[in-house]
């Protein structure tokens, strides 16, 4: 049974609300999406973090040339997206066997997004399949992405947590993985607890809605 999240961070338990939403963006290039749905995969669309993979242009270029070149590179990136649940037993193997090998080979050619699976609720909350602890784990991982947008950092941190998914979101595990991947734990904690947890829930709700939108588009294309 799904459980409704009402946590601001790792210690306190208070209801929180948000109005996070994501806007769908059309694109004109090949779209590749890997949906990790506890061993279920689909191909679909979407991308929003292409700027992370654009290399810095030469300083000798004018600002117009730099912007034009960046736009050109962005259009050439292939969207790659994984949709997971932080406490899903199969997420560990999916990330290790599918996502990581792909990223190691095509890191500079893709626009990678990690999104989460859940159910938005009418009171601006989120239901998570594996309980409130999973929602908290999702928020912690989203905060890592928010603070450290380089996939080499936040994806590594996420995989570290997933290795011991049963312990998510215990503080000791989060601190160990943060240390291993050079993430400031205090900043991570502040992000998850910001605005009494509303900031984290907003990110989670937007991510969950993104996954739902992708699944709907995939169903319509069948």
C-alpha positions, 0 to 999 in steps of 0.5 A: 500500500502506498504511503503519503509523505508528510516529512520535511527532512530526516528527523521531523514529521510535519505535513508540507505542501507545494505547487511544483510543476514541470512544463513539457518541452518539445524537441526535434532530435532523437529521444531516448528515455530509460524508465526504471519502474522496478524492472520495467523499462519504456522509451519516451521523450523529454529533457531539461538539463542539456546545459550541464553537458555543454563545454565552455566555449573559447574566450575569443568568441563573441557572446553571440557566437558562444550563445549560438554554439551552446544552442547548437550543441544542446540540440544535438544531445540525446535525452536519457532519462531514468525513473526510479523509486529510492527504496525499490529493491530492483533500483540498485541493479537497474542503476548499476547494470543499465544507467551507469554503463550507459553514462560511462560511455555516452556522458558527453552525448546525452542529456541525463535526467533522474526522475522519481515514481509516485502519486501526486495527491490532492492536498499537494503531497505525494504518495510513495509505494514503499512508504514515507521513508522512500519519499524522504529518500527521493527528496534527499537524492533530488537535493543532491541533484539540485546542489550538485547538478553534475551527474558524476556527483549526484548519480554516484551519490544516488547509487551509493544510497541505493546499495543499502536501499533498506536503510534509506533515509537513515542519517548515517547512510546519507552522511557516509554517501555524502562524504564518499562523493564530496557532498556537503551533508549540512547543505543537503539537510538544509535543502531537504528541510527548507521551508519546513520541507515544502521545497523538497516536496515541491521538487518531488511532486514535480519529478513525480508529475514528470514521470506520470506525463512520460508514462501517459505519452508512452501509452498514447504512442502505443 
